[in-house]
Amino acid sequence: MSENNSTRREILLGIAAAPLLQETLEAQAASSSVCFLSTVEMARLIRTKKLSAREALAEHLKQIERVNPKVNAIVTLVPEMAAAAAAKADEMQAHKETLGPLHGLPVAHKDLLETKGIRTTFGSPLYKDNIPTVDDIVVERMRRAGAITIGKTNTPEFGSGSQTFNKVFGATYNPYDLTKTCGGSSGGAAVALACGLTPVASGSDTGGSLRNPAAFCNVVGFRPSIGRVPNPNAALAWSTLSTSGCLGRSVADLALVLSTIAGPDPRAPLSINEPGERFARPLDRSFKGVRVAWFKDLGGVPFDPRVRAVVDGHRKTFESLGCIVEQAEPDFALAEIAFRVLRAWNTANTYGARQREHPDAFKDTLTGEIEEGLRLSGMEVARAETAHGQLWRRFQAFLEKYEYFVLPTTQLPAFDVNTPYPTEIAGVKFDNYIDWMKSCWYISATGNPAASVPGGFTPEGLPVGVQIVGRNKEDFSVLQMAHAFEQATGFGKKRPALA
């Protein structure tokens, strides 16, 4: 065939394919438009029969098929089980049965939360074929609220570390730059939300696992007060380091989901005796004259200048809301003792026996933390508990003057996905794999509620989160301030191009 004929044939093929290409693009756009509806709006459309549960599921499954191979956020998918649940949800609605707040919404659960009949690996080869026979309380409560489980989101091995990779499923990639990490340990959850793979995602937080990936992926993460989302099966029932929660593409979306998973449970001694429904209230309020403390350097914690520039630029945002902003921070030195020791002690208690039985199945950082915990004496743990109490009292006293404390969520932007953890920031070298996360786990050590809200982007286009911390058990107040900041800035509306 001559070059002219070949060219003509390519043009004709292109013309013939154009309608098909246009149809494909329109289908993708329709899928994305449904998948990026707010959770609140999607729930309303389903409730008013303008969108069926089956239609919502079908569009999300299309989005998962198209986008998930690029980011590896959802690692276990159960389309048949979800389809059956969606059909039942539509049937319930046809029979005018009472509907829950999340009726018909697809949800992906973090792979640390047990899901009855659905593989739960905890990111560990030891559990790669594990099928639980019960649901975690978060899974159970979301299901009772009407949510439909579509699968599980990726997490680091046993949720250890704020970088999502493991030997079972590999790494999850940041949708804003596929060469970067998405953070962790609720990394798969944050990416799934950012990419429109699910409108609802559960998570958990010890050292920053709901806030860190939210900051890296331009979504909202919220660490609730201890006991707000109770854990009746916690091995250390009185521990205040870890909590379950959720993430959202907006504060209102997150608050709606939180309203379904919060609430007391008599099996959990630290359970807060307040109903979850209170989080479904309107978030608007006035902040005129509200005092806000602005971070300094957390006692010498290093910050990447790109993060610092974005966050410091928002002093004027809070002032525009009517706040009185002053640079002030409490002394976090006691967090260095309390969090490190109690985390290692908890890790050794939880995983020590399994690590001795299967030493090759654990990553080096987790093995090191287990060994550190096993070496602790009773007096060292007692001193850490004493420091923990002193830190709590110091922080609560600080917040008697200020209603909020604002600081960066992370100390640096998302880093290379092949780097297990940063070993230095701004020339300061680290000895431990959690040293780069102090801006999150200092707050974890206080036990106070904290939200990470999209705050902007670095010159390279990487998301930066602003962390808003509130008074003890004043979770709704934190969400109100986060909502006001979100409305004033609008950075959370930006979506990754690949989605």
Long-range contacts (C-beta under 8 A, 24 or more apart in sequence): 27-62, 28-62, 28-66, 30-59, 31-59, 31-62, 31-63, 31-66, 32-63, 32-196, 32-499, 34-59, 34-60, 35-59, 35-60, 35-63, 35-196, 35-197, 35-199, 36-196, 36-249, 36-495, 36-499, 37-199, 38-199, 38-249, 38-250, 38-252, 38-253, 39-102, 39-105, 39-199, 39-200, 39-248, 39-249, 39-250, 39-252, 39-253, 39-256, 39-257, 40-252, 40-253, 40-256, 42-105, 42-199, 43-101, 43-102, 43-103, 43-104, 43-105, 43-256, 46-93, 46-103, 46-104, 46-105, 47-99, 47-103, 49-93, 51-104, 52-86, 52-90, 52-104, 53-85, 53-86, 53-87, 53-89, 53-90, 53-93, 53-103, 53-104, 53-105, 53-148, 54-83, 54-86, 54-87, 54-90, 56-86, 56-104, 56-105, 56-106, 57-82, 57-83, 57-86, 57-106, 57-148, 57-150, 60-106, 60-150, 60-196, 60-197, 60-198, 60-199, 61-150, 63-195, 63-196, 63-197, 63-499, 64-150, 64-197, 67-195, 67-196, 67-197, 67-498, 67-499, 68-195, 68-197, 70-173, 70-175, 70-178, 70-498, 71-172, 71-173, 71-174, 71-175, 71-178, 71-182, 71-191, 71-195, 71-498, 72-154, 72-169, 72-170, 72-171, 72-172, 72-173, 72-188, 73-108, 73-153, 73-154, 73-172, 73-182, 73-187, 73-188, 73-189, 73-191, 73-192, 73-195, 73-197, 74-108, 74-150, 74-151, 74-152, 74-153, 74-154, 74-188, 74-192, 74-197, 74-198, 75-111, 75-121, 75-151, 75-152, 75-153, 75-154, 75-168, 75-169, 75-188, 76-111, 76-118, 76-119, 76-121, 76-151, 76-152, 77-150, 77-151, 78-118, 78-149, 78-150, 78-151, 79-150, 81-117, 81-118, 81-149, 82-106, 82-148, 82-149, 82-150, 82-151, 85-148, 85-149, 86-148, 89-146, 89-148, 99-146, 100-144, 100-145, 100-146, 100-147, 100-260, 101-145, 101-146, 101-256, 101-259, 101-260, 101-280, 102-142, 102-145, 102-146, 102-147, 102-200, 102-256, 102-257, 102-260, 103-145, 103-146, 103-147, 104-146, 104-148, 105-146, 105-147, 105-148, 105-199, 105-200, 106-147, 106-148, 106-149, 106-150, 106-198, 106-199, 106-200, 107-142, 107-147, 107-148, 107-149, 107-150, 107-198, 107-199, 107-200, 107-201, 107-202, 108-149, 108-150, 108-151, 108-152, 108-153, 108-188, 108-189, 108-192, 108-197, 108-198, 108-200, 108-201, 108-202, 109-136, 109-138, 109-139, 109-142, 109-149, 109-151, 109-152, 109-153, 109-201, 109-202, 110-152, 110-153, 110-155, 110-185, 110-186, 110-188, 110-189, 110-201, 110-202, 110-203, 110-204, 111-152, 111-153, 111-154, 111-155, 111-188, 112-155, 112-158, 112-159, 112-185, 112-204, 113-138, 113-139, 113-202, 113-204, 113-244, 114-139, 115-139, 115-149, 115-152, 118-149, 118-151, 118-152, 119-152, 120-152, 121-152, 121-166, 121-168, 121-169, 122-155, 122-157, 122-158, 122-159, 123-154, 123-155, 123-156, 123-157, 123-158, 123-159, 123-166, 123-168, 123-169, 124-157, 124-158, 124-166, 124-167, 124-168, 124-361, 124-362, 125-167, 125-168, 125-361, 126-354, 126-358, 126-361, 128-168, 136-233, 136-244, 137-229, 137-230, 137-231, 137-232, 137-233, 137-244, 137-261, 137-265, 138-202, 138-229, 138-244, 138-246, 138-261, 139-202, 141-260, 141-261, 141-263, 142-200, 142-202, 142-257, 142-260, 142-261, 144-260, 145-260, 147-200, 147-260, 150-198, 152-188, 153-186, 153-187, 153-188, 153-189, 153-191, 153-192, 153-201, 154-187, 154-188, 155-184, 155-185, 155-186, 155-187, 155-188, 156-184, 156-185, 156-187, 157-362, 157-363, 157-366, 158-350, 158-351, 158-366, 159-184, 159-185, 159-204, 159-206, 159-209, 160-185, 160-347, 160-363, 160-365, 160-366, 160-369, 161-185, 161-365, 161-366, 161-420, 161-421, 161-433, 161-434, 162-187, 162-207, 162-208, 162-209, 162-212, 162-213, 162-421, 162-434, 162-437, 162-440, 163-187, 163-419, 163-420, 163-421, 164-188, 164-213, 165-417, 165-420, 167-363, 171-417, 171-418, 173-417, 174-216, 174-217, 174-414, 174-417, 174-462, 175-217, 175-496, 175-498, 175-499, 176-217, 176-218, 176-414, 176-461, 176-462, 176-463, 176-496, 177-414, 177-460, 177-461, 177-462, 178-417, 178-498, 179-416, 179-417, 180-216, 180-413, 180-414, 180-415, 180-416, 180-417, 180-462, 181-216, 181-414, 181-415, 181-416, 181-417, 181-419, 182-213, 182-216, 182-217, 182-414, 183-212, 183-213, 183-214, 183-215, 183-216, 183-217, 183-410, 183-414, 184-209, 184-212, 184-213, 185-209, 185-213, 186-210, 186-213, 186-214, 186-221, 186-247, 187-213, 187-216, 187-217, 189-213, 189-247, 190-214, 190-216, 190-217, 190-219, 190-221, 190-247, 191-217, 193-217, 193-219, 193-247, 193-248, 193-249, 194-218, 194-219, 194-249, 194-495, 194-496, 194-499, 195-496, 195-498, 195-499, 196-495, 196-499, 199-249, 199-253, 200-246, 200-248, 200-253, 200-257, 201-246, 201-247, 201-248, 202-244, 202-245, 202-246, 202-261, 203-244, 203-245, 203-246, 203-247, 204-242, 204-243, 204-244, 204-245, 205-242, 205-243, 205-244, 205-245, 205-444, 206-241, 206-242, 206-343, 206-441, 206-444, 207-339, 207-343, 207-434, 207-437, 207-440, 207-441, 207-444, 208-409, 208-410, 208-437, 208-439, 208-440, 208-441, 208-444, 210-245, 210-246, 210-247, 210-452, 211-409, 211-440, 211-450, 211-451, 211-452, 211-465, 211-467, 212-409, 212-410, 212-437, 212-440, 212-452, 213-247, 214-247, 214-409, 214-452, 214-465, 215-409, 215-410, 215-452, 215-454, 215-463, 215-464, 215-465, 215-467, 216-410, 216-413, 216-414, 216-462, 216-463, 216-465, 217-463, 218-454, 218-463, 218-491, 218-492, 218-494, 218-496, 219-247, 219-248, 219-249, 219-454, 219-492, 220-247, 220-248, 220-249, 220-250, 220-251, 220-253, 220-254, 220-451, 220-452, 220-453, 220-454, 220-482, 220-486, 220-492, 221-245, 221-247, 221-254, 221-409, 221-451, 221-452, 221-465, 222-246, 222-247, 222-254, 222-258, 222-449, 222-450, 222-451, 222-452, 222-475, 222-478, 222-479, 222-482, 223-443, 223-444, 223-449, 223-450, 223-451, 224-258, 224-262, 224-449, 224-475, 225-272, 225-447, 225-448, 225-449, 225-472, 225-473, 225-475, 226-270, 226-447, 227-268, 227-270, 227-271, 227-272, 228-258, 228-262, 228-272, 228-449, 228-473, 228-475, 229-258, 229-261, 229-262, 230-263, 230-264, 230-265, 230-267, 230-268, 230-270, 230-271, 230-272, 231-268, 232-265, 232-267, 232-268, 233-267, 234-268, 235-349, 235-350, 236-346, 236-349, 237-268, 237-269, 237-270, 238-269, 238-270, 239-342, 239-346, 240-270, 240-388, 240-447, 241-339, 241-342, 241-343, 241-346, 241-444, 241-445, 242-346, 249-492, 250-486, 250-492, 251-283, 251-451, 251-453, 251-479, 251-482, 251-483, 251-486, 252-283, 252-483, 254-479, 255-279, 255-280, 255-283, 255-479, 255-483, 256-280, 258-475, 258-479, 262-475, 272-473, 278-476, 279-475, 279-476, 279-479, 281-476, 283-479, 283-480, 283-483, 283-484, 284-480, 284-483, 284-484, 285-480, 285-484, 286-322, 287-318, 287-321, 287-322, 287-323, 287-481, 287-484, 288-322, 289-322, 289-323, 289-324, 290-321, 290-322, 290-323, 290-324, 290-403, 290-404, 291-323, 291-324, 291-326, 291-401, 291-402, 291-403, 291-404, 292-318, 292-323, 292-324, 292-325, 292-326, 292-402, 292-403, 292-404, 292-405, 292-406, 293-326, 293-327, 293-328, 293-329, 293-398, 293-399, 293-401, 293-402, 293-404, 293-405, 293-406, 294-325, 294-326, 294-327, 294-328, 294-406, 294-407, 295-327, 295-329, 295-405, 295-406, 295-407, 295-408, 296-327, 296-328, 296-329, 298-329, 298-332, 298-407, 298-438, 298-439, 298-442, 299-329, 299-331, 299-332, 299-333, 301-411, 301-438, 301-439, 301-442, 302-411, 302-424, 302-425, 302-426, 302-427, 302-428, 303-408, 303-411, 303-412, 303-425, 303-426, 303-439, 304-411, 304-412, 304-413, 304-425, 304-426, 305-426, 306-412, 306-413, 306-458, 306-459, 306-464, 307-408, 307-410, 307-411, 307-412, 307-413, 307-458, 307-464, 308-408, 310-455, 310-456, 310-457, 310-458, 310-464, 311-406, 311-407, 311-408, 311-455, 311-464, 311-466, 313-456, 314-406, 314-455, 314-456, 314-466, 314-485, 314-489, 317-485, 317-488, 317-489, 318-406, 318-485, 320-488, 321-484, 321-485, 321-488, 323-404, 325-406, 326-402, 328-398, 328-402, 329-398, 329-405, 329-407, 330-394, 330-395, 330-398, 330-405, 331-394, 332-391, 332-438, 332-442, 332-445, 334-387, 334-388, 334-390, 334-391, 334-394, 334-445, 335-391, 335-438, 335-441, 335-442, 335-445, 335-446, 337-383, 337-384, 337-387, 338-384, 338-385, 338-387, 338-388, 338-391, 338-445, 339-441, 339-442, 339-444, 339-445, 340-384, 340-432, 340-434, 341-376, 341-380, 341-381, 341-383, 341-384, 342-381, 342-384, 342-385, 342-388, 343-369, 343-434, 344-369, 344-370, 344-372, 344-373, 344-376, 345-373, 345-376, 345-381, 345-384, 346-373, 347-373, 348-372, 348-373, 348-374, 348-376, 349-373, 365-420, 365-421, 365-433, 368-433, 388-445, 391-445, 391-446, 392-446, 392-447, 395-446, 395-448, 396-471, 396-472, 399-448, 399-470, 399-471, 399-472, 403-470, 403-471, 403-477, 404-468, 404-469, 404-470, 404-478, 404-481, 405-468, 405-469, 406-466, 406-467, 406-468, 406-469, 407-439, 407-443, 407-467, 407-469, 408-439, 408-464, 408-465, 408-466, 408-467, 409-439, 409-440, 409-452, 409-464, 409-465, 409-466, 409-467, 410-437, 410-439, 410-440, 410-464, 410-465, 411-436, 411-437, 411-438, 411-439, 412-436, 413-458, 413-460, 413-462, 413-463, 413-464, 414-462, 414-463, 439-467, 440-467, 443-467, 443-469, 447-472, 448-472, 449-473, 449-474, 449-475, 449-478, 450-478, 451-478, 451-479, 451-481, 451-482, 453-482, 453-485, 453-486, 453-492, 454-486, 454-489, 454-491, 454-492, 454-494, 455-489, 455-491, 456-489, 456-491, 457-491, 457-494, 463-491
